[in-house]
Amino acid sequence: MPTITVTENQLQIISQACELFSRIGIGQWSEIEQYLPLREGQMFIPYEEKTKIDAILTPYLDEARTHNSSNAWDIYQVIRHRTAWLKAQKFGRVNEDGSRNLDKMMEVDYDEPVHFGSEPLVKVEEDKNSRNTFDEWFNKQLKETPYVSHEMEKFAALAWKACEEQTN
C-alpha cells in the first residue's frame, strides 16, 4: 500500500480538495465559491445569480454518477477528524481520561468518520519526530486563520449583507 508524507499545510490542502471534489460530485457546485479569487470587497456571489446558475446546471446532473465523491468525502472526514482531535488535545479541551469533552467539542469534526466510499478509510498518523514542526505550524495557523466553519463563514457573509441592506 502506498504511503505519502506531507506537511500539515499539505494535509489541509488535501482535505480541502477532497471536500470540494466530493461536494461538486454530488451537485453542490456552489461550494467552489469559497475558493474563487473574487474581486476585492466581493464576499460572495449574489443568491439570485446562484439561482440562475443552478437552474442551468440542475437538469444536466445525474445523482447516480458521483465520480468517486464518496471516497473523497471519506478522506476529508478522516483528515478533519484527526486534525480536530490533535487541536483539542493540544489545547486541553479533552477530558482528563482523553475522551471527548462535549462541553468544548460539539462540532461534527470530532465525530468518528462515517464510511461512505468503496475504498478503505485512509489513515492519518503523526510523525513523532516532527512534533515541534507541527506545533510551529499549528500556532502560525491559529494566528493567521482562526477556526471558523465554512457554513459559519457563509452565514456571517449573508448576515453582513442583510445588515448593509437595512442601513441603506
N, C-alpha and C positions, 0 to 999 in steps of 0.2 A: 504494500500500500504506500503510495507516495506521501511524503512529508514536506511541508514548506515551513520556512522560518520567516517570520515577518516582525516588523516593529509594531508597537501598539498603534501608531498612526496608520500604518498599512492595514492593520486589523480593522480599524474603524472604517477605512475606505472600502474594504471588502464587505463589511457589514452594511454600509450604506448602499453599495452597488447591488447587493443581494436583495435588500429591502425594495429598492426601486424596481429592479428587474421583476421581482415576484408580484409587485403591485401592478406594474404595466401588463404583466402576463395574465392578470385576471380582469383587465379592463379599467383599472384605476389610473388612467392616463394622466389625470391632473396632478398626480404626485410628482411629476417632473418639475412642476413649478418651483419647488424649493431649491432646485439645482440650476435653474436658468439664470444666466447673467443679466438680470433685469436692470433697466436704467436706474441711475441714481434717484432715490426718492420713490421709486416704484416698488412697493412692498409685495404686491401680488397682482395676478390677472383678475380683472373685474368679473364678478359672478356671471353677469349677463354674457360676457364673451365665452366663459367656460361652458355655459349652457348651449351656445351656438356650436361650439366645437363638439360637445357631447352629442348633440343632435346629428351631426355629420358622421361621427365615428360609430355610434351605437349600432346602427343597422348592419354594420360590417363585422362586428365582433362575434366570435364563436366561443362560448364559455367552455366548451369541451376541449379546446386546444389551448393548453396553458403553457406550453413551451418550457417545461422544467421549472415553472414558477413555484411549485410546491417544494422542490428540492432547494431552491434559492431561499425560500421562506424559512426552511429548517436551518440553513446555515446562518441566516440573520438572527433567528431566535437563540441559537446556541451562543453566538458571539455576544449578543445583547445580555443574555443571562449571566455569562461568565464575567463580563466587564462590570455589570451591576454588582455582583457579589464581591468582586475584588475591591470596588469602591466602598461598599458597605463595611467590609472588614477593615479597610484602611482607616475609615472614619469612626469606627466603633458603633456602628448602627445595629450590628447583630447582637443577639442575646449573649449572655456570658458563656453559655454552652455551645455557641457558634450557630445556633438556629436562627431562623428569620424572626426579626422583631417587627411585628405587624404594625406597631405604632409609627415606625420610621421607614418601613419597607413595603408600602402598599402597592407600588407600581407593578404593572404586569412584567416588567423587566426581571423581577425576582422569581417569577413562576418558572417551574421546570418547562423546558421546551416541549411542545406537543408535536409529535412526529406526523407530518402530512405526506412527505415525499416518498419516492420509491427507493432512494438511497439511504444507507445508514446515516445516523446523525454524526456530524463531524465532532472531533474532539479539539478543544482549545486548552492547551496546557501551558503554564507559565514556565519559562526557563529560569530556574532558581539562580543561575549565575548572572541574570540580567535584572535582578530586583532593584538595584539602585537606578538603573536606566529607566525602569518603569516608573519609579517614584518621581524622578525628574520630569518625565513626560507627562505624567498624570497631574502633577502640580501645575505645570505650564498650561495644560488643558483647562483646569479649573479657573485659572486666572483669565484665560482668553475667551473661553466659551462656557459659561455656567450651564448646567444641565437644565434644559427645557425640552419637553417632548415636542415632536412635530405638530401634534394636534393642538397643544397649548400655544405654539407659535402662530398657527393659523387662527385660532380663536382670538388671540391678542390682536392680530392684524385686523380681523373683522370688527372687533370691538373698537379699535382705534378709528377705523373708517367711520363707523356709526357715530362716534363722538364728534368727529370732524364735521360730518353732515349736519348734525344737530346744531352746531355752533355757527354754521354758515347761513 
